[in-house]
Amino acid sequence: MKYSVKLIIKSTAETGEVSLEESILMMNADSFDDAYDKAERYVEEYGVCDPYENIFGKRVTVEVVSYADCFRVDEDEDETVTEVYSSIVRPNAELTEETIVAVHEASASEEERKPFRYAEFANLSVEELEELLRKAKK
C-alpha cells in the first residue's frame, strides 16, 4: 500500500530569515506507523536536515519541526490522476476560514519561487538572483 507523509521543515539562514516548507513524501508501507518510520529514516539517510550554503552564499540550518500528517494513497491503475495527499481543517473561533485561506495564499508567488525551482535560473550569479527576487517582490 502507498502512503504519503507530510513534513514541516524549518530552514533558518544565518541572516535570520526563516522559511517553512511543507514536504510530502510518498512510499510503500504496511501501516501509518510504518510510513512515519520510513519518513524518519529518509530524513536521516538523505541528510534532509544537513546544514548547507544557499544560493546567496549564506549558511542555512534545517530541522523537521513536525511529521504533520499521514495519508493512505488509493491507487487505481485506470485513473490518470492520483490524489497523493489531502488534509481537512475545521475552522473555529481562533482559526477562521479566512485565516486558513490567507495562510495558504500568503506563500511565495511563482515569480519569487522561480530562482529556486527552475533550471533556467541555475547559472545566474547571486547578484542576478537577488535582483530577480527584488523585482518579484514589487
PyMOL CGO cylinders between C-alpha atoms (Angstrom):
from pymol import cmd
from pymol.cgo import CYLINDER

trace = [
    CYLINDER, 0.00, 0.00, 0.00, 1.20, 3.53, -0.71, 0.3, 1, 1, 1, 1, 1, 1,
    CYLINDER, 1.20, 3.53, -0.71, 1.27, 6.24, 1.94, 0.3, 1, 1, 1, 1, 1, 1,
    CYLINDER, 1.27, 6.24, 1.94, 2.30, 9.87, 1.91, 0.3, 1, 1, 1, 1, 1, 1,
    CYLINDER, 2.30, 9.87, 1.91, 3.73, 11.66, 4.94, 0.3, 1, 1, 1, 1, 1, 1,
    CYLINDER, 3.73, 11.66, 4.94, 3.68, 15.44, 5.25, 0.3, 1, 1, 1, 1, 1, 1,
    CYLINDER, 3.68, 15.44, 5.25, 6.67, 17.07, 6.92, 0.3, 1, 1, 1, 1, 1, 1,
    CYLINDER, 6.67, 17.07, 6.92, 7.03, 20.67, 8.02, 0.3, 1, 1, 1, 1, 1, 1,
    CYLINDER, 7.03, 20.67, 8.02, 10.67, 21.66, 7.55, 0.3, 1, 1, 1, 1, 1, 1,
    CYLINDER, 10.67, 21.66, 7.55, 12.13, 24.85, 9.00, 0.3, 1, 1, 1, 1, 1, 1,
    CYLINDER, 12.13, 24.85, 9.00, 15.14, 26.46, 7.33, 0.3, 1, 1, 1, 1, 1, 1,
    CYLINDER, 15.14, 26.46, 7.33, 16.96, 29.30, 9.05, 0.3, 1, 1, 1, 1, 1, 1,
    CYLINDER, 16.96, 29.30, 9.05, 19.57, 31.32, 7.17, 0.3, 1, 1, 1, 1, 1, 1,
    CYLINDER, 19.57, 31.32, 7.17, 22.44, 32.92, 9.04, 0.3, 1, 1, 1, 1, 1, 1,
    CYLINDER, 22.44, 32.92, 9.04, 20.80, 36.25, 8.20, 0.3, 1, 1, 1, 1, 1, 1,
    CYLINDER, 20.80, 36.25, 8.20, 17.88, 35.24, 10.44, 0.3, 1, 1, 1, 1, 1, 1,
    CYLINDER, 17.88, 35.24, 10.44, 15.43, 34.63, 7.62, 0.3, 1, 1, 1, 1, 1, 1,
    CYLINDER, 15.43, 34.63, 7.62, 13.16, 31.67, 8.34, 0.3, 1, 1, 1, 1, 1, 1,
    CYLINDER, 13.16, 31.67, 8.34, 11.15, 29.66, 5.88, 0.3, 1, 1, 1, 1, 1, 1,
    CYLINDER, 11.15, 29.66, 5.88, 8.79, 26.76, 6.46, 0.3, 1, 1, 1, 1, 1, 1,
    CYLINDER, 8.79, 26.76, 6.46, 8.38, 24.11, 3.81, 0.3, 1, 1, 1, 1, 1, 1,
    CYLINDER, 8.38, 24.11, 3.81, 5.63, 21.54, 3.52, 0.3, 1, 1, 1, 1, 1, 1,
    CYLINDER, 5.63, 21.54, 3.52, 7.18, 18.45, 2.01, 0.3, 1, 1, 1, 1, 1, 1,
    CYLINDER, 7.18, 18.45, 2.01, 5.21, 15.34, 1.11, 0.3, 1, 1, 1, 1, 1, 1,
    CYLINDER, 5.21, 15.34, 1.11, 6.98, 12.01, 0.79, 0.3, 1, 1, 1, 1, 1, 1,
    CYLINDER, 6.98, 12.01, 0.79, 5.29, 9.01, -0.80, 0.3, 1, 1, 1, 1, 1, 1,
    CYLINDER, 5.29, 9.01, -0.80, 6.36, 5.46, -0.02, 0.3, 1, 1, 1, 1, 1, 1,
    CYLINDER, 6.36, 5.46, -0.02, 5.28, 1.85, 0.14, 0.3, 1, 1, 1, 1, 1, 1,
    CYLINDER, 5.28, 1.85, 0.14, 4.42, 0.96, 3.73, 0.3, 1, 1, 1, 1, 1, 1,
    CYLINDER, 4.42, 0.96, 3.73, 2.44, -1.61, 5.68, 0.3, 1, 1, 1, 1, 1, 1,
    CYLINDER, 2.44, -1.61, 5.68, 0.74, 0.88, 8.00, 0.3, 1, 1, 1, 1, 1, 1,
    CYLINDER, 0.74, 0.88, 8.00, 0.62, 4.51, 9.12, 0.3, 1, 1, 1, 1, 1, 1,
    CYLINDER, 0.62, 4.51, 9.12, 3.28, 3.78, 11.75, 0.3, 1, 1, 1, 1, 1, 1,
    CYLINDER, 3.28, 3.78, 11.75, 5.49, 2.11, 9.16, 0.3, 1, 1, 1, 1, 1, 1,
    CYLINDER, 5.49, 2.11, 9.16, 5.09, 5.15, 6.88, 0.3, 1, 1, 1, 1, 1, 1,
    CYLINDER, 5.09, 5.15, 6.88, 6.15, 7.55, 9.65, 0.3, 1, 1, 1, 1, 1, 1,
    CYLINDER, 6.15, 7.55, 9.65, 9.15, 5.31, 10.45, 0.3, 1, 1, 1, 1, 1, 1,
    CYLINDER, 9.15, 5.31, 10.45, 10.18, 5.28, 6.79, 0.3, 1, 1, 1, 1, 1, 1,
    CYLINDER, 10.18, 5.28, 6.79, 9.84, 9.07, 6.57, 0.3, 1, 1, 1, 1, 1, 1,
    CYLINDER, 9.84, 9.07, 6.57, 12.07, 9.49, 9.64, 0.3, 1, 1, 1, 1, 1, 1,
    CYLINDER, 12.07, 9.49, 9.64, 14.67, 7.11, 8.18, 0.3, 1, 1, 1, 1, 1, 1,
    CYLINDER, 14.67, 7.11, 8.18, 14.56, 9.01, 4.87, 0.3, 1, 1, 1, 1, 1, 1,
    CYLINDER, 14.56, 9.01, 4.87, 15.26, 12.30, 6.66, 0.3, 1, 1, 1, 1, 1, 1,
    CYLINDER, 15.26, 12.30, 6.66, 18.27, 10.73, 8.40, 0.3, 1, 1, 1, 1, 1, 1,
    CYLINDER, 18.27, 10.73, 8.40, 19.68, 8.76, 5.45, 0.3, 1, 1, 1, 1, 1, 1,
    CYLINDER, 19.68, 8.76, 5.45, 19.36, 11.52, 2.86, 0.3, 1, 1, 1, 1, 1, 1,
    CYLINDER, 19.36, 11.52, 2.86, 20.58, 14.36, 5.06, 0.3, 1, 1, 1, 1, 1, 1,
    CYLINDER, 20.58, 14.36, 5.06, 17.40, 16.39, 4.79, 0.3, 1, 1, 1, 1, 1, 1,
    CYLINDER, 17.40, 16.39, 4.79, 18.44, 18.32, 7.92, 0.3, 1, 1, 1, 1, 1, 1,
    CYLINDER, 18.44, 18.32, 7.92, 22.09, 18.78, 6.99, 0.3, 1, 1, 1, 1, 1, 1,
    CYLINDER, 22.09, 18.78, 6.99, 23.15, 22.44, 7.02, 0.3, 1, 1, 1, 1, 1, 1,
    CYLINDER, 23.15, 22.44, 7.02, 24.04, 23.89, 3.63, 0.3, 1, 1, 1, 1, 1, 1,
    CYLINDER, 24.04, 23.89, 3.63, 25.05, 27.07, 1.85, 0.3, 1, 1, 1, 1, 1, 1,
    CYLINDER, 25.05, 27.07, 1.85, 22.18, 28.70, -0.04, 0.3, 1, 1, 1, 1, 1, 1,
    CYLINDER, 22.18, 28.70, -0.04, 22.36, 30.34, -3.46, 0.3, 1, 1, 1, 1, 1, 1,
    CYLINDER, 22.36, 30.34, -3.46, 23.31, 33.62, -1.79, 0.3, 1, 1, 1, 1, 1, 1,
    CYLINDER, 23.31, 33.62, -1.79, 26.31, 32.08, -0.03, 0.3, 1, 1, 1, 1, 1, 1,
    CYLINDER, 26.31, 32.08, -0.03, 24.66, 32.06, 3.41, 0.3, 1, 1, 1, 1, 1, 1,
    CYLINDER, 24.66, 32.06, 3.41, 24.72, 29.09, 5.79, 0.3, 1, 1, 1, 1, 1, 1,
    CYLINDER, 24.72, 29.09, 5.79, 21.29, 27.55, 6.38, 0.3, 1, 1, 1, 1, 1, 1,
    CYLINDER, 21.29, 27.55, 6.38, 20.33, 25.22, 9.22, 0.3, 1, 1, 1, 1, 1, 1,
    CYLINDER, 20.33, 25.22, 9.22, 17.43, 22.84, 8.69, 0.3, 1, 1, 1, 1, 1, 1,
    CYLINDER, 17.43, 22.84, 8.69, 15.16, 20.92, 11.02, 0.3, 1, 1, 1, 1, 1, 1,
    CYLINDER, 15.16, 20.92, 11.02, 11.97, 18.92, 10.70, 0.3, 1, 1, 1, 1, 1, 1,
    CYLINDER, 11.97, 18.92, 10.70, 9.60, 20.64, 13.11, 0.3, 1, 1, 1, 1, 1, 1,
    CYLINDER, 9.60, 20.64, 13.11, 6.74, 18.21, 12.51, 0.3, 1, 1, 1, 1, 1, 1,
    CYLINDER, 6.74, 18.21, 12.51, 5.81, 14.96, 10.86, 0.3, 1, 1, 1, 1, 1, 1,
    CYLINDER, 5.81, 14.96, 10.86, 2.45, 16.63, 10.43, 0.3, 1, 1, 1, 1, 1, 1,
    CYLINDER, 2.45, 16.63, 10.43, 0.22, 14.04, 8.83, 0.3, 1, 1, 1, 1, 1, 1,
    CYLINDER, 0.22, 14.04, 8.83, 0.00, 10.74, 7.01, 0.3, 1, 1, 1, 1, 1, 1,
    CYLINDER, 0.00, 10.74, 7.01, -2.36, 9.79, 4.20, 0.3, 1, 1, 1, 1, 1, 1,
    CYLINDER, -2.36, 9.79, 4.20, -3.04, 6.39, 2.62, 0.3, 1, 1, 1, 1, 1, 1,
    CYLINDER, -3.04, 6.39, 2.62, -2.91, 6.69, -1.15, 0.3, 1, 1, 1, 1, 1, 1,
    CYLINDER, -2.91, 6.69, -1.15, -5.57, 4.75, -3.00, 0.3, 1, 1, 1, 1, 1, 1,
    CYLINDER, -5.57, 4.75, -3.00, -4.13, 3.77, -6.33, 0.3, 1, 1, 1, 1, 1, 1,
    CYLINDER, -4.13, 3.77, -6.33, -6.23, 2.90, -9.32, 0.3, 1, 1, 1, 1, 1, 1,
    CYLINDER, -6.23, 2.90, -9.32, -4.26, 1.94, -12.41, 0.3, 1, 1, 1, 1, 1, 1,
    CYLINDER, -4.26, 1.94, -12.41, -7.10, 3.09, -14.66, 0.3, 1, 1, 1, 1, 1, 1,
    CYLINDER, -7.10, 3.09, -14.66, -7.03, 6.65, -13.30, 0.3, 1, 1, 1, 1, 1, 1,
    CYLINDER, -7.03, 6.65, -13.30, -4.94, 9.36, -14.96, 0.3, 1, 1, 1, 1, 1, 1,
    CYLINDER, -4.94, 9.36, -14.96, -4.70, 11.36, -11.69, 0.3, 1, 1, 1, 1, 1, 1,
    CYLINDER, -4.70, 11.36, -11.69, -3.89, 10.01, -8.24, 0.3, 1, 1, 1, 1, 1, 1,
    CYLINDER, -3.89, 10.01, -8.24, -4.52, 12.02, -5.09, 0.3, 1, 1, 1, 1, 1, 1,
    CYLINDER, -4.52, 12.02, -5.09, -1.34, 11.72, -3.03, 0.3, 1, 1, 1, 1, 1, 1,
    CYLINDER, -1.34, 11.72, -3.03, -2.36, 13.92, -0.11, 0.3, 1, 1, 1, 1, 1, 1,
    CYLINDER, -2.36, 13.92, -0.11, -5.41, 15.56, 1.41, 0.3, 1, 1, 1, 1, 1, 1,
    CYLINDER, -5.41, 15.56, 1.41, -5.89, 17.47, 4.64, 0.3, 1, 1, 1, 1, 1, 1,
    CYLINDER, -5.89, 17.47, 4.64, -9.04, 18.71, 6.33, 0.3, 1, 1, 1, 1, 1, 1,
    CYLINDER, -9.04, 18.71, 6.33, -9.04, 21.72, 8.63, 0.3, 1, 1, 1, 1, 1, 1,
    CYLINDER, -9.04, 21.72, 8.63, -12.11, 22.77, 10.57, 0.3, 1, 1, 1, 1, 1, 1,
    CYLINDER, -12.11, 22.77, 10.57, -12.46, 26.50, 11.14, 0.3, 1, 1, 1, 1, 1, 1,
    CYLINDER, -12.46, 26.50, 11.14, -13.26, 27.61, 14.69, 0.3, 1, 1, 1, 1, 1, 1,
    CYLINDER, -13.26, 27.61, 14.69, -13.26, 30.80, 16.76, 0.3, 1, 1, 1, 1, 1, 1,
    CYLINDER, -13.26, 30.80, 16.76, -9.46, 31.06, 16.79, 0.3, 1, 1, 1, 1, 1, 1,
    CYLINDER, -9.46, 31.06, 16.79, -8.82, 29.76, 13.29, 0.3, 1, 1, 1, 1, 1, 1,
    CYLINDER, -8.82, 29.76, 13.29, -11.36, 31.20, 10.90, 0.3, 1, 1, 1, 1, 1, 1,
    CYLINDER, -11.36, 31.20, 10.90, -11.94, 30.12, 7.32, 0.3, 1, 1, 1, 1, 1, 1,
    CYLINDER, -11.94, 30.12, 7.32, -10.47, 33.44, 6.15, 0.3, 1, 1, 1, 1, 1, 1,
    CYLINDER, -10.47, 33.44, 6.15, -7.31, 32.87, 8.21, 0.3, 1, 1, 1, 1, 1, 1,
    CYLINDER, -7.31, 32.87, 8.21, -6.84, 29.35, 6.86, 0.3, 1, 1, 1, 1, 1, 1,
    CYLINDER, -6.84, 29.35, 6.86, -7.20, 30.54, 3.26, 0.3, 1, 1, 1, 1, 1, 1,
    CYLINDER, -7.20, 30.54, 3.26, -4.95, 33.56, 3.86, 0.3, 1, 1, 1, 1, 1, 1,
    CYLINDER, -4.95, 33.56, 3.86, -2.15, 31.38, 5.26, 0.3, 1, 1, 1, 1, 1, 1,
    CYLINDER, -2.15, 31.38, 5.26, -2.25, 29.14, 2.19, 0.3, 1, 1, 1, 1, 1, 1,
    CYLINDER, -2.25, 29.14, 2.19, -2.39, 32.08, -0.22, 0.3, 1, 1, 1, 1, 1, 1,
    CYLINDER, -2.39, 32.08, -0.22, 0.39, 34.04, 1.52, 0.3, 1, 1, 1, 1, 1, 1,
    CYLINDER, 0.39, 34.04, 1.52, 3.20, 31.77, 0.37, 0.3, 1, 1, 1, 1, 1, 1,
    CYLINDER, 3.20, 31.77, 0.37, 5.72, 32.94, -2.18, 0.3, 1, 1, 1, 1, 1, 1,
    CYLINDER, 5.72, 32.94, -2.18, 4.46, 33.88, -5.61, 0.3, 1, 1, 1, 1, 1, 1,
    CYLINDER, 4.46, 33.88, -5.61, 5.50, 31.97, -8.72, 0.3, 1, 1, 1, 1, 1, 1,
    CYLINDER, 5.50, 31.97, -8.72, 7.95, 34.78, -9.55, 0.3, 1, 1, 1, 1, 1, 1,
    CYLINDER, 7.95, 34.78, -9.55, 9.52, 34.56, -6.08, 0.3, 1, 1, 1, 1, 1, 1,
    CYLINDER, 9.52, 34.56, -6.08, 9.94, 30.78, -6.41, 0.3, 1, 1, 1, 1, 1, 1,
    CYLINDER, 9.94, 30.78, -6.41, 11.49, 30.78, -9.88, 0.3, 1, 1, 1, 1, 1, 1,
    CYLINDER, 11.49, 30.78, -9.88, 15.13, 31.30, -8.83, 0.3, 1, 1, 1, 1, 1, 1,
    CYLINDER, 15.13, 31.30, -8.83, 14.87, 28.30, -6.53, 0.3, 1, 1, 1, 1, 1, 1,
    CYLINDER, 14.87, 28.30, -6.53, 12.88, 25.88, -8.68, 0.3, 1, 1, 1, 1, 1, 1,
    CYLINDER, 12.88, 25.88, -8.68, 13.58, 26.37, -12.34, 0.3, 1, 1, 1, 1, 1, 1,
    CYLINDER, 13.58, 26.37, -12.34, 16.67, 25.14, -14.18, 0.3, 1, 1, 1, 1, 1, 1,
    CYLINDER, 16.67, 25.14, -14.18, 16.82, 28.27, -16.35, 0.3, 1, 1, 1, 1, 1, 1,
    CYLINDER, 16.82, 28.27, -16.35, 17.94, 30.23, -13.27, 0.3, 1, 1, 1, 1, 1, 1,
    CYLINDER, 17.94, 30.23, -13.27, 20.58, 27.76, -12.10, 0.3, 1, 1, 1, 1, 1, 1,
    CYLINDER, 20.58, 27.76, -12.10, 23.56, 29.56, -13.66, 0.3, 1, 1, 1, 1, 1, 1,
    CYLINDER, 23.56, 29.56, -13.66, 22.73, 33.09, -12.55, 0.3, 1, 1, 1, 1, 1, 1,
    CYLINDER, 22.73, 33.09, -12.55, 25.04, 34.90, -10.14, 0.3, 1, 1, 1, 1, 1, 1,
    CYLINDER, 25.04, 34.90, -10.14, 23.98, 35.73, -6.61, 0.3, 1, 1, 1, 1, 1, 1,
    CYLINDER, 23.98, 35.73, -6.61, 23.59, 39.37, -7.63, 0.3, 1, 1, 1, 1, 1, 1,
    CYLINDER, 23.59, 39.37, -7.63, 21.34, 38.44, -10.57, 0.3, 1, 1, 1, 1, 1, 1,
    CYLINDER, 21.34, 38.44, -10.57, 19.20, 36.21, -8.35, 0.3, 1, 1, 1, 1, 1, 1,
    CYLINDER, 19.20, 36.21, -8.35, 18.88, 38.92, -5.69, 0.3, 1, 1, 1, 1, 1, 1,
    CYLINDER, 18.88, 38.92, -5.69, 17.79, 41.39, -8.37, 0.3, 1, 1, 1, 1, 1, 1,
    CYLINDER, 17.79, 41.39, -8.37, 15.15, 38.94, -9.63, 0.3, 1, 1, 1, 1, 1, 1,
    CYLINDER, 15.15, 38.94, -9.63, 13.85, 38.50, -6.09, 0.3, 1, 1, 1, 1, 1, 1,
    CYLINDER, 13.85, 38.50, -6.09, 13.67, 42.26, -5.55, 0.3, 1, 1, 1, 1, 1, 1,
    CYLINDER, 13.67, 42.26, -5.55, 11.69, 42.65, -8.78, 0.3, 1, 1, 1, 1, 1, 1,
    CYLINDER, 11.69, 42.65, -8.78, 9.36, 39.78, -7.90, 0.3, 1, 1, 1, 1, 1, 1,
    CYLINDER, 9.36, 39.78, -7.90, 8.54, 41.30, -4.51, 0.3, 1, 1, 1, 1, 1, 1,
    CYLINDER, 8.54, 41.30, -4.51, 7.50, 44.66, -6.04, 0.3, 1, 1, 1, 1, 1, 1,
]
cmd.load_cgo(trace, "trace")
